[in-house]
Amino acid sequence: MILIDKPHLWGGEKRRMKNMAMRSQVYEWTNGSATGTSSIRQTVDPIAQTISGNKKTDIFIGGIGSNITKPAETNATQFVVIEDVATSAHSASAVQVRINTTDYFQNPDVTDQDGVPGLASPYPRGTTSNGAISDTDTANLVVIAGDNVLPSFSLTPEIYVLPGQTYSVLYTSAQDAGVTGGKTVSCTSVACFVKYTLYDGPDSLIANRLLEMGITVNPSNVDWYKRSLLEQQSMPSNGGVA
């Protein structure tokens, strides 16, 4: 079951979903909003906000485009598995995952990098690598069509966010994006996508147990562990056998 949800609900109230212990969710971010300022909702005909090149932008609370009101975090009874990340293929866009204060994707010498390139994990799939650029003298967009970029990257192994941790997803572009002084800069709209599964309550305990056992945490393995526990409980005790 896939739900559109806001990560800030992980650490707080769950309202109508409070009885769901394991759920798959997606989060989409763009640099557009209705008024040109940060908004918690995406709207029709948004205004593209300017993003400076070579600067990491937190897609959750970075103050640009569609945002939430507090950092994404897990409480003591929650476990999150990030299964997929993707971003715009143009403007040398890249997406990085940061757990607490540590970037997940790093160079072999443990130095910082921008993360997964949009050309390797594009969002949306099949988009053009050129994006939309503006004419040098006007604000009119010139869309360059041609290639259709398909993903060549798979997030394996998946990223675990343990109970009590916070995490960020950071967008970086090699070029400025958005609108400045009424003119489009390099491209007008960029986006990021995150897919994850939230394990809550007893399922979070099972997820931690699977991690200790060295078993991949996914819905199938969580269900397998539940069945194993039920089978053990249903087995007759030898103490009552003559």
Short mmCIF file of the C-alpha atoms (twelve columns), coordinates in Angstrom:
data_MODEL
# 
_entry.id   MODEL 
# 
loop_
_atom_site.group_PDB 
_atom_site.id 
_atom_site.type_symbol 
_atom_site.label_atom_id 
_atom_site.label_alt_id 
_atom_site.label_comp_id 
_atom_site.label_asym_id 
_atom_site.label_seq_id 
_atom_site.Cartn_x 
_atom_site.Cartn_y 
_atom_site.Cartn_z 
_atom_site.pdbx_PDB_model_num 
ATOM 1   C CA . MET A 1   0.000  0.000   0.000   1 
ATOM 2   C CA . ILE A 2   1.512  3.313   -1.077  1 
ATOM 3   C CA . LEU A 3   0.538  6.515   0.679   1 
ATOM 4   C CA . ILE A 4   1.554  10.101  0.147   1 
ATOM 5   C CA . ASP A 5   2.559  11.253  3.614   1 
ATOM 6   C CA . LYS A 6   4.732  13.836  5.326   1 
ATOM 7   C CA . PRO A 7   7.836  12.532  7.119   1 
ATOM 8   C CA . HIS A 8   7.266  14.880  10.084  1 
ATOM 9   C CA . LEU A 9   4.359  12.649  11.113  1 
ATOM 10  C CA . TRP A 10  6.794  9.828   11.924  1 
ATOM 11  C CA . GLY A 11  7.716  11.286  15.272  1 
ATOM 12  C CA . GLY A 12  4.263  12.623  16.158  1 
ATOM 13  C CA . GLU A 13  0.577  11.847  15.759  1 
ATOM 14  C CA . LYS A 14  -0.560 9.405   13.102  1 
ATOM 15  C CA . ARG A 15  -4.299 10.131  13.135  1 
ATOM 16  C CA . ARG A 16  -6.119 7.773   10.776  1 
ATOM 17  C CA . MET A 17  -3.024 5.598   10.144  1 
ATOM 18  C CA . LYS A 18  -2.257 4.893   13.799  1 
ATOM 19  C CA . ASN A 19  -3.221 1.217   13.434  1 
ATOM 20  C CA . MET A 20  -0.900 0.607   10.492  1 
ATOM 21  C CA . ALA A 21  2.374  -0.839  11.775  1 
ATOM 22  C CA . MET A 22  4.092  -1.156  8.381   1 
ATOM 23  C CA . ARG A 23  3.475  1.083   5.404   1 
ATOM 24  C CA . SER A 24  5.163  2.109   2.168   1 
ATOM 25  C CA . GLN A 25  5.253  5.831   1.434   1 
ATOM 26  C CA . VAL A 26  6.633  8.297   -1.084  1 
ATOM 27  C CA . TYR A 27  7.685  11.945  -0.806  1 
ATOM 28  C CA . GLU A 28  8.028  14.315  -3.762  1 
ATOM 29  C CA . TRP A 29  9.749  17.708  -3.654  1 
ATOM 30  C CA . THR A 30  9.900  20.477  -6.226  1 
ATOM 31  C CA . ASN A 31  11.274 24.022  -6.069  1 
ATOM 32  C CA . GLY A 32  7.877  25.482  -6.966  1 
ATOM 33  C CA . SER A 33  5.183  26.996  -4.740  1 
ATOM 34  C CA . ALA A 34  2.082  29.138  -5.161  1 
ATOM 35  C CA . THR A 35  3.603  32.390  -3.909  1 
ATOM 36  C CA . GLY A 36  7.281  31.876  -4.598  1 
ATOM 37  C CA . THR A 37  7.949  31.018  -0.963  1 
ATOM 38  C CA . SER A 38  8.108  27.705  0.881   1 
ATOM 39  C CA . SER A 39  4.820  25.828  1.197   1 
ATOM 40  C CA . ILE A 40  3.733  22.582  2.839   1 
ATOM 41  C CA . ARG A 41  1.433  21.825  -0.098  1 
ATOM 42  C CA . GLN A 42  2.059  21.596  -3.810  1 
ATOM 43  C CA . THR A 43  -0.251 23.710  -5.935  1 
ATOM 44  C CA . VAL A 44  -1.307 24.174  -9.543  1 
ATOM 45  C CA . ASP A 45  0.813  26.618  -11.596 1 
ATOM 46  C CA . PRO A 46  3.575  27.044  -8.982  1 
ATOM 47  C CA . ILE A 47  6.252  29.735  -9.133  1 
ATOM 48  C CA . ALA A 48  9.793  28.345  -9.410  1 
ATOM 49  C CA . GLN A 49  12.034 29.470  -6.572  1 
ATOM 50  C CA . THR A 50  15.698 30.189  -7.197  1 
ATOM 51  C CA . ILE A 51  18.259 27.570  -6.147  1 
ATOM 52  C CA . SER A 52  21.922 28.479  -6.110  1 
ATOM 53  C CA . GLY A 53  24.310 26.149  -7.898  1 
ATOM 54  C CA . ASN A 54  26.663 23.909  -5.901  1 
ATOM 55  C CA . LYS A 55  24.654 24.414  -2.722  1 
ATOM 56  C CA . LYS A 56  22.924 21.589  -0.845  1 
ATOM 57  C CA . THR A 57  19.205 22.171  -0.291  1 
ATOM 58  C CA . ASP A 58  17.268 20.114  2.265   1 
ATOM 59  C CA . ILE A 59  14.124 18.993  0.466   1 
ATOM 60  C CA . PHE A 60  12.266 18.629  3.791   1 
ATOM 61  C CA . ILE A 61  13.031 21.861  5.659   1 
ATOM 62  C CA . GLY A 62  15.314 23.812  3.312   1 
ATOM 63  C CA . GLY A 63  12.867 26.688  2.906   1 
ATOM 64  C CA . ILE A 64  12.536 26.242  -0.865  1 
ATOM 65  C CA . GLY A 65  9.514  24.816  -2.654  1 
ATOM 66  C CA . SER A 66  7.355  22.159  -1.027  1 
ATOM 67  C CA . ASN A 67  8.538  21.661  2.566   1 
ATOM 68  C CA . ILE A 68  7.418  20.178  5.860   1 
ATOM 69  C CA . THR A 69  7.448  21.886  9.235   1 
ATOM 70  C CA . LYS A 70  10.064 19.843  11.121  1 
ATOM 71  C CA . PRO A 71  12.992 17.517  10.300  1 
ATOM 72  C CA . ALA A 72  12.263 13.950  9.269   1 
ATOM 73  C CA . GLU A 73  12.931 11.741  12.269  1 
ATOM 74  C CA . THR A 74  12.089 8.429   13.880  1 
ATOM 75  C CA . ASN A 75  10.984 8.016   17.479  1 
ATOM 76  C CA . ALA A 76  11.953 5.161   19.788  1 
ATOM 77  C CA . THR A 77  9.413  2.768   18.226  1 
ATOM 78  C CA . GLN A 78  10.008 3.488   14.530  1 
ATOM 79  C CA . PHE A 79  12.367 2.114   11.895  1 
ATOM 80  C CA . VAL A 80  12.603 3.499   8.344   1 
ATOM 81  C CA . VAL A 81  14.057 1.855   5.243   1 
ATOM 82  C CA . ILE A 82  14.786 4.205   2.321   1 
ATOM 83  C CA . GLU A 83  14.341 2.156   -0.835  1 
ATOM 84  C CA . ASP A 84  14.734 4.640   -3.677  1 
ATOM 85  C CA . VAL A 85  15.932 8.193   -4.318  1 
ATOM 86  C CA . ALA A 86  15.800 10.109  -7.594  1 
ATOM 87  C CA . THR A 87  16.150 13.662  -8.870  1 
ATOM 88  C CA . SER A 88  15.994 15.795  -11.998 1 
ATOM 89  C CA . ALA A 89  18.327 14.631  -14.753 1 
ATOM 90  C CA . HIS A 90  19.267 18.114  -15.976 1 
ATOM 91  C CA . SER A 91  21.622 20.782  -14.596 1 
ATOM 92  C CA . ALA A 92  23.913 18.080  -13.179 1 
ATOM 93  C CA . SER A 93  21.443 17.518  -10.346 1 
ATOM 94  C CA . ALA A 94  22.276 15.057  -7.579  1 
ATOM 95  C CA . VAL A 95  20.593 13.783  -4.428  1 
ATOM 96  C CA . GLN A 96  22.326 12.929  -1.150  1 
ATOM 97  C CA . VAL A 97  21.015 11.226  2.017   1 
ATOM 98  C CA . ARG A 98  22.300 12.449  5.366   1 
ATOM 99  C CA . ILE A 99  21.773 10.398  8.539   1 
ATOM 100 C CA . ASN A 100 22.086 12.668  11.581  1 
ATOM 101 C CA . THR A 101 25.239 14.549  10.485  1 
ATOM 102 C CA . THR A 102 26.834 11.926  8.196   1 
ATOM 103 C CA . ASP A 103 26.379 11.849  4.415   1 
ATOM 104 C CA . TYR A 104 25.604 8.356   3.155   1 
ATOM 105 C CA . PHE A 105 27.235 8.618   -0.279  1 
ATOM 106 C CA . GLN A 106 30.948 9.460   -0.064  1 
ATOM 107 C CA . ASN A 107 34.051 9.198   -2.223  1 
ATOM 108 C CA . PRO A 108 36.446 6.266   -1.691  1 
ATOM 109 C CA . ASP A 109 38.727 8.544   0.337   1 
ATOM 110 C CA . VAL A 110 35.741 9.419   2.588   1 
ATOM 111 C CA . THR A 111 35.453 12.963  1.250   1 
ATOM 112 C CA . ASP A 112 32.129 14.615  0.500   1 
ATOM 113 C CA . GLN A 113 30.305 14.325  -2.802  1 
ATOM 114 C CA . ASP A 114 26.940 15.506  -4.105  1 
ATOM 115 C CA . GLY A 115 25.382 12.034  -4.100  1 
ATOM 116 C CA . VAL A 116 23.476 10.084  -6.755  1 
ATOM 117 C CA . PRO A 117 23.358 11.953  -10.107 1 
ATOM 118 C CA . GLY A 118 19.994 12.537  -11.690 1 
ATOM 119 C CA . LEU A 119 21.374 11.065  -14.912 1 
ATOM 120 C CA . ALA A 120 21.763 7.755   -13.048 1 
ATOM 121 C CA . SER A 121 18.498 7.945   -11.081 1 
ATOM 122 C CA . PRO A 122 16.204 10.360  -12.958 1 
ATOM 123 C CA . TYR A 123 12.911 11.753  -11.734 1 
ATOM 124 C CA . PRO A 124 10.616 11.465  -13.501 1 
ATOM 125 C CA . ARG A 125 11.848 8.453   -15.427 1 
ATOM 126 C CA . GLY A 126 12.180 9.055   -19.130 1 
ATOM 127 C CA . THR A 127 12.784 12.786  -18.714 1 
ATOM 128 C CA . THR A 128 15.189 14.733  -20.924 1 
ATOM 129 C CA . SER A 129 18.712 15.407  -19.713 1 
ATOM 130 C CA . ASN A 130 18.617 18.935  -21.128 1 
ATOM 131 C CA . GLY A 131 15.718 20.266  -19.103 1 
ATOM 132 C CA . ALA A 132 14.417 23.709  -20.014 1 
ATOM 133 C CA . ILE A 133 16.715 26.630  -20.688 1 
ATOM 134 C CA . SER A 134 15.928 30.289  -21.317 1 
ATOM 135 C CA . ASP A 135 16.853 32.515  -24.212 1 
ATOM 136 C CA . THR A 136 19.712 34.873  -23.341 1 
ATOM 137 C CA . ASP A 137 17.631 37.961  -24.175 1 
ATOM 138 C CA . THR A 138 14.161 37.010  -22.987 1 
ATOM 139 C CA . ALA A 139 12.464 35.065  -20.236 1 
ATOM 140 C CA . ASN A 140 10.909 32.672  -22.746 1 
ATOM 141 C CA . LEU A 141 11.697 29.020  -22.200 1 
ATOM 142 C CA . VAL A 142 13.229 26.908  -24.927 1 
ATOM 143 C CA . VAL A 143 12.610 23.231  -24.210 1 
ATOM 144 C CA . ILE A 144 15.215 20.978  -25.779 1 
ATOM 145 C CA . ALA A 145 13.767 17.544  -26.433 1 
ATOM 146 C CA . GLY A 146 15.644 14.456  -27.467 1 
ATOM 147 C CA . ASP A 147 16.892 11.783  -25.106 1 
ATOM 148 C CA . ASN A 148 14.812 9.922   -22.546 1 
ATOM 149 C CA . VAL A 149 16.851 9.202   -19.419 1 
ATOM 150 C CA . LEU A 150 16.126 5.873   -17.723 1 
ATOM 151 C CA . PRO A 151 17.570 4.762   -14.351 1 
ATOM 152 C CA . SER A 152 20.886 2.934   -14.252 1 
ATOM 153 C CA . PHE A 153 21.209 3.138   -10.454 1 
ATOM 154 C CA . SER A 154 19.632 0.921   -7.805  1 
ATOM 155 C CA . LEU A 155 19.800 1.737   -4.097  1 
ATOM 156 C CA . THR A 156 21.386 -1.534  -2.956  1 
ATOM 157 C CA . PRO A 157 21.761 -1.999  -0.070  1 
ATOM 158 C CA . GLU A 158 18.871 0.128   1.093   1 
ATOM 159 C CA . ILE A 159 19.399 2.820   3.721   1 
ATOM 160 C CA . TYR A 160 18.285 2.161   7.298   1 
ATOM 161 C CA . VAL A 161 17.172 4.980   9.590   1 
ATOM 162 C CA . LEU A 162 17.299 3.544   13.111  1 
ATOM 163 C CA . PRO A 163 15.037 4.528   16.024  1 
ATOM 164 C CA . GLY A 164 15.855 7.988   17.347  1 
ATOM 165 C CA . GLN A 165 17.730 9.159   14.238  1 
ATOM 166 C CA . THR A 166 17.000 12.143  12.017  1 
ATOM 167 C CA . TYR A 167 17.729 12.261  8.318   1 
ATOM 168 C CA . SER A 168 17.801 14.698  5.437   1 
ATOM 169 C CA . VAL A 169 17.637 14.341  1.686   1 
ATOM 170 C CA . LEU A 170 19.777 17.016  0.020   1 
ATOM 171 C CA . TYR A 171 19.439 18.329  -3.528  1 
ATOM 172 C CA . THR A 172 22.423 19.851  -5.348  1 
ATOM 173 C CA . SER A 173 22.667 21.386  -8.818  1 
ATOM 174 C CA . ALA A 174 25.826 22.422  -10.626 1 
ATOM 175 C CA . GLN A 175 23.918 25.390  -12.068 1 
ATOM 176 C CA . ASP A 176 21.472 27.924  -10.689 1 
ATOM 177 C CA . ALA A 177 17.827 26.981  -11.115 1 
ATOM 178 C CA . GLY A 178 14.600 28.931  -10.861 1 
ATOM 179 C CA . VAL A 179 13.764 32.513  -11.780 1 
ATOM 180 C CA . THR A 180 15.844 35.614  -11.036 1 
ATOM 181 C CA . GLY A 181 14.766 39.127  -12.015 1 
ATOM 182 C CA . GLY A 182 11.965 37.762  -14.169 1 
ATOM 183 C CA . LYS A 183 14.303 35.575  -16.202 1 
ATOM 184 C CA . THR A 184 14.724 31.838  -16.035 1 
ATOM 185 C CA . VAL A 185 18.135 30.687  -14.833 1 
ATOM 186 C CA . SER A 186 19.420 27.567  -16.636 1 
ATOM 187 C CA . CYS A 187 16.227 25.623  -15.908 1 
ATOM 188 C CA . THR A 188 13.003 26.516  -14.169 1 
ATOM 189 C CA . SER A 189 11.828 23.409  -12.327 1 
ATOM 190 C CA . VAL A 190 13.705 20.673  -10.471 1 
ATOM 191 C CA . ALA A 191 12.411 17.831  -8.334  1 
ATOM 192 C CA . CYS A 192 13.356 14.980  -6.012  1 
ATOM 193 C CA . PHE A 193 11.654 11.715  -5.127  1 
ATOM 194 C CA . VAL A 194 12.061 9.448   -2.085  1 
ATOM 195 C CA . LYS A 195 10.412 6.062   -1.498  1 
ATOM 196 C CA . TYR A 196 10.595 4.465   1.928   1 
ATOM 197 C CA . THR A 197 8.893  1.970   4.234   1 
ATOM 198 C CA . LEU A 198 8.031  2.895   7.811   1 
ATOM 199 C CA . TYR A 199 7.968  0.137   10.421  1 
ATOM 200 C CA . ASP A 200 6.168  1.172   13.598  1 
ATOM 201 C CA . GLY A 201 5.492  -0.424  16.973  1 
ATOM 202 C CA . PRO A 202 6.014  -4.222  17.014  1 
ATOM 203 C CA . ASP A 203 7.163  -4.195  13.394  1 
ATOM 204 C CA . SER A 204 9.948  -1.806  14.386  1 
ATOM 205 C CA . LEU A 205 11.116 -4.302  17.024  1 
ATOM 206 C CA . ILE A 206 11.100 -7.049  14.402  1 
ATOM 207 C CA . ALA A 207 13.047 -4.828  11.989  1 
ATOM 208 C CA . ASN A 208 15.724 -4.271  14.634  1 
ATOM 209 C CA . ARG A 209 15.842 -8.009  15.326  1 
ATOM 210 C CA . LEU A 210 16.316 -8.789  11.614  1 
ATOM 211 C CA . LEU A 211 19.117 -6.219  11.499  1 
ATOM 212 C CA . GLU A 212 20.847 -7.964  14.417  1 
ATOM 213 C CA . MET A 213 20.484 -11.297 12.593  1 
ATOM 214 C CA . GLY A 214 22.034 -9.867  9.423   1 
ATOM 215 C CA . ILE A 215 18.791 -10.319 7.457   1 
ATOM 216 C CA . THR A 216 17.570 -7.656  5.031   1 
ATOM 217 C CA . VAL A 217 14.731 -5.587  6.447   1 
ATOM 218 C CA . ASN A 218 11.803 -5.661  4.039   1 
ATOM 219 C CA . PRO A 219 8.065  -6.428  4.336   1 
ATOM 220 C CA . SER A 220 8.488  -10.048 3.230   1 
ATOM 221 C CA . ASN A 221 11.128 -10.798 5.869   1 
ATOM 222 C CA . VAL A 222 9.125  -9.019  8.582   1 
ATOM 223 C CA . ASP A 223 6.096  -11.168 7.713   1 
ATOM 224 C CA . TRP A 224 8.320  -14.276 7.700   1 
ATOM 225 C CA . TYR A 225 9.548  -13.479 11.214  1 
ATOM 226 C CA . LYS A 226 5.957  -12.986 12.404  1 
ATOM 227 C CA . ARG A 227 4.937  -16.360 10.982  1 
ATOM 228 C CA . SER A 228 7.930  -17.978 12.655  1 
ATOM 229 C CA . LEU A 229 6.878  -16.571 16.035  1 
ATOM 230 C CA . LEU A 230 3.296  -17.763 15.546  1 
ATOM 231 C CA . GLU A 231 4.446  -21.236 14.541  1 
ATOM 232 C CA . GLN A 232 6.638  -21.469 17.646  1 
ATOM 233 C CA . GLN A 233 3.749  -20.408 19.886  1 
ATOM 234 C CA . SER A 234 1.367  -22.918 18.282  1 
ATOM 235 C CA . MET A 235 3.712  -25.891 18.752  1 
ATOM 236 C CA . PRO A 236 2.547  -28.227 21.560  1 
ATOM 237 C CA . SER A 237 4.649  -28.348 24.702  1 
ATOM 238 C CA . ASN A 238 6.531  -31.595 25.353  1 
ATOM 239 C CA . GLY A 239 5.706  -31.282 29.035  1 
ATOM 240 C CA . GLY A 240 2.159  -32.512 28.515  1 
ATOM 241 C CA . VAL A 241 3.077  -35.543 26.394  1 
ATOM 242 C CA . ALA A 242 3.075  -38.960 28.081  1 
# 
